[in-house]
Structures are given as C-alpha cells and as structure tokens.
Amino acid sequence: MEQRTVLFVDDEKNILNALKRVLLDEPYETIFAESAKEALEMLRAEQVHVILSDMRMPGMSGLELLKIVKKEHPYIIRLLFSAYTDIHTLMAAINQGQILRFITKPWGHDEELRTIIRQAIEYYDLHSEYEMLMHFVEQWVEG
C-alpha cells in the first residue's frame, strides 16, 4: 500500500511545530501549510489523503478551505480544529464542509490526536476499497 499523506493547515507556526513534534514517528507523511492559499497550492502538487485545518485563519477560513477541498478533491478526508467552539460554526463546519471530525484546540492527549488521524486514514482506505468494489460490481452487472 502506498504511504498516506496528511496535510496540516494553521497560520500559527507554534501549532504546526507542536504537530510536527507529536507526529514525528507516525507511519504517514506529514506536510504543513501556513495558510489556506498555500494548502490549495500543495493540494495541486501533492497527493493528499487527509487534511486537518484550523478554523480561523486570515484570508480564507478553514471552513471555506474545506468546502473547496470537498468540491475539488472529494476523496480527501477532512478534519477541522479550532479553539472556538461556537455551536453554529460547528454545525456549519459539519454540514457545509462535511468534515469527519472536529477537534478542539488545544487538543487533549497527544495519543488521542494520533488516534483521530489514524482513524481518518483508515476511513480513507475503507472508502477507497468500497469505491473499487462498487466499480467491480457495476462492471460485473453490466458485463
């Protein structure tokens, strides 16, 4: 199986540095962007399987970014994290960005964050396998 890639997006360098430290020994590639614009550029150049974006960033919010990701790269699993947990914002994030998980910042235990990301990768793998099987079934039925 090819190595999975997770893109982390946050305008705060200290958060990105903390993520790098926490995820150092994980079995997937980690890439980092300091803005939504930079993340979109990286998505054009890299094959990304999971994206974890901060909610509040200058220029373009994480929610706006994940809406674009959903439209342009629907197979990418989307996660959102924020220090702000306004219920209306959270509902919009879930409904509009179709995120898999919302993570509060700061996150609790490092292992909990690692587990959430591993689960997102597993979800990606299961969904990919499902799509492949559905394609085979459709070909078999037609054929």
Phi, psi and omega in degrees: 000139179292155179290139179274151181237132179243128179257127178250132183234121177200139180279352179263113182300325181295327177291314178299320178295321177296318178298317178302317181293315183293325188257013186307316186260014181285152186276025177228159179282139177243132174232155191226140177230144181263003178202163177296320179300314178297321179298316179297322176296318180294323179295331177286334186259336187240152170270114183248140181253328180222140174235134176238114184241145170291153181283307186259114176218151178291150178089289180224130180287163176298325178295316177298317178301312183292331174296317178295316179300317179301319182287314186272334182221067188297341181282342181287132178281131187250129176235149181229140173224151184197153173277347183256125185240040175302129187298323180292319177295318179298315179297318178298319180299316181292314185284318184274320182269352184044059180278151177281319182215149171247127183243130178281149180244132000288148179289161182290249181278145179301321181296326177297317178296315178301318180296316179300317181291318176300319178296322178296320177294317177299320177298317177302311182298316179296318180295320178297317179296318177301313180299319179295315179296320178297323177297315178298318179297315179299318178295320181295317180295319181286332193270000000 
